[in-house]
Amino acid sequence: MARARLIVVNGGGLESFIAKLISNAGGDRPLVEACAGLASRSAREGEVLEGGAIATGASTEPDPHFWLDPVMVVRYVQNIRDALSRVDPAGEKTFGANADAYIKQLRDLDAWIAGQVAAIPQEKRSLVTNHESLGYFADRYGFRIVGTVIPSVSTEASPTARQLARLVDGLKKAGAHAVFLEVGGNPQLARQVAKEAGIPVVTELYTHSLTDSSGAAPTYIDMMHYNVKTIVSALGGAAQ
């Protein structure tokens, strides 16, 4: 990091540690937030907020998970393209061409996801996640967030017994079909909630990480394909 010419972070509050890390690393280089210019979503009515409250249409906790909506990732690409061009003006033309090509892939990905989601019966388009990570994905593709095991955008929060009991009741009332757990998440609470609600746990969504080249999600686009196929299959659709 001390030798870097540019540092790129997600932003939106995701990297709470970054300021101290950069200070300790020393050196002097620009930092760009990939999500700069994107507005944090407001939880829709009925979603569970941090502390277990039920949303009425406005969230008090910023959500940095913009990258799970590929249309928002277009802004990431534009911000990174512009930052690279400032650091290396000689490469501006190449950065622009590569950005345009990748934005085309993101537009194609968005259309593909919409087509996959269309295979899920409308009444089954509900999501229960380990923590609040799929809000932008849900907003884009017409899902409802009917519960989160950890009612926070951070995995460091801990639900109370009352919150878990309320969640189980809510999932039964909503007719939820599965609890989705991301790689790296603690499965214990998710499995407990799923068991009490009488629904399965779907493990290993790649929401915050990729795999190596031999795995299911070596790139962002591969990650989104894998996650969508997993979600569609779990909710009764026929993934293509």
N, C-alpha and C positions, 0 to 999 in steps of 0.2 A: 504493500500500500504506500509506503514511503517513496517508492520509485515510480508510482503510477503517474501517468499524464492526465488521467481522468478517472473519477470514481462515479459509478452509476449505482443508485439504490432504487428500490421500489418507491419509498416515500409513503406518505399518508399515515405516518406513525408506526409503520411496521418495524423499522430498524431503530428502536429506542436507544440502542447501545452505540449508534454510529458516531455521534459527536465525540464521545470519550475515546473511542477507538481511533478516530482520525487524529485527535489531539495527541494521543500517546505515540502514534506512528511517526509523527513529525512530517516534514516536507510541506510542500505547498502545491496544491492542484485543485482544479475546479471539481465541484460535485454537482451532479444532476439528479433530480428526482424524476424517475421515468413516468410517474403518474401525474406530474405537474399539469394543472389545468383541468383535472377531473374532479368533480364534486362528489363527496361522500354521500352514499345513499341514505335515505330515511327508511327505517323499518316500516313495512306495511302493516296495516291494521291486523291484529291477531298474532303477529310474530312475538316470540318470547324475547324479552330484553334482559340485559345483565341485571341480576338481582331477582329475576323471576317475574317481573312485571310484564303485562301484556301490552304490546304496542298499540297506540291509537293513531299512528300515522307519522310519528316523528321519533327518531332515535337520538339519544344523547351521546352515543359512543361512535367515534369515527371508524369506518370500516375500510381497511386498506386493500381488500382482496379484489381489486379492479381487474386483475389479469385473468380471472375466471369468466370474463365476458370478452371474447376475442375482438369485438368491435371497439372496446375500450383500449385494447392492446395496440390498436392503430395509433393512438396518441403516444403510447410508449415508444413505438418505432419512430415517430416524428420527433419526439424529444431527444431520443438517443442520436438520431441522424443529425440533428442540428448541433448537438453538443460535440459530436465527433468532427463535424465540419469546422467548428470554431477552434478546436484543438489542432486540427490538421487540415488547413484550407486546401492544400494540394489534392486531398482525397475527396473533396466535396462532390464531384461528379459521380464517383464510384459509390459513395455513401448514399447519394440520392437514388441511383439506379437500383442498388440492393434494397433500399427501403421500399421503393415502389413495387419491386417483385414480391417482397414479403407481405406488404399490405394486400396485394392481390391474393396471396395464400390465406390471409386472415379473413378476407371477404368470402372466399370459397369455403373456408371452415365454418363460418357463421351460417351460410346457406345449408351446408351439410348437417349441422347440428339441428337447425330448425326442421329439416326433413326427418331426422331421426326421432325427434320429440313428437312429431305428428303421429307416430305409431303408438304412442302411449294413450290409452283411454283418458279422456279429460278428467274423470273422477279420480284417477290414480296419480295425477301430476302434483304430488305432495312430496316434500323432502324433510327428512329428519336427519340432522347432522351431528357430529361430535362437538363441534363448536361453530360459531357463526362465520362460515367461510363461503357459502354458496349463494349469498344474497344477490349479487350482481348477475350471476348465472341464472338464478330463478327469475329475476326481473326481466331479463332478456328473452327467456324462452317459455314464460308462462307457467312456471311452477309456483306452488305455495310453500313457504317455510312453516311447517306446523309444529316444529319443536327442535331444540338443541340440547344435547346432554350437558354441555358446559355453556350456560347462557351468556356468552361473551365472544367478542372477536379474537380474544387472546386465549391460547390453550393453557395459560398459567392460572386462570381463575378456577375456583372449585365450587361446585353446586352444593347446596345444603340438602339434607334429607327431605325437607318440605318441598324444595324445588323439584327434586327427582320424583316425588310422589305426584306433584302437580303435573309434571311432564307426562308420566305414565297415563294419568287420567285423560290428559289432553290428547294423547296419541290414540287412545281407544275411541274417544269421541270423534276425532277427525278421520278415523278409519285409515291410519297410516299403514304402509305396507312394508317398510324396511327402515332400519337405522344405518346410515352411511358413515363409515369410519375412514379417516385419511391415514396414510402411511405415517408412522411415528406417533399416532395418537394412542392413548392408554385404552385398551379394549375393555377393561374391567367394568367401568361404569356403563359403557355402551351396551355390553352384553347383559348387564343387570336390567337396564331399562327395557331392552328388547325382549328379554325373557318375560318380564312382568307385563309387558304390553302384548305379548303373544305374536311377535313379528321377528323376522330374521335380522341378523347383522350382516351388512355387506362391507367387507374389509378391503383395505388397500386401494382407496382412491388416491391418486397422486395430485394433491392440491397445492403443496408447498415444495415439492421436490421432483426430480426426474430420476430415471434409472440409468445404468450404464448402457452402452450401445447394444448389448444383447437382451436388454429387458423390454418391458412393454411400453415404456414411456421415455425414450432417450432424448426427445425434443419436446418443446412446448406443444406443437401441433399433434405429435403422437400422444402426448399426455391427455389432451382434450379428446382425441378420438377414443382413447382407452376409457376415460371416465364416462363419456357419453354412452358408449356401448354398454358399460357396466350398469349405469343408471337405468337405461332403457330396458335392458334385460330384466333387472330386478323389479321394475314397475309394470311388467306385463306387456312391453312392446316387443317388436322384432327388430333388433339392431341389424343394420346392413353394413 
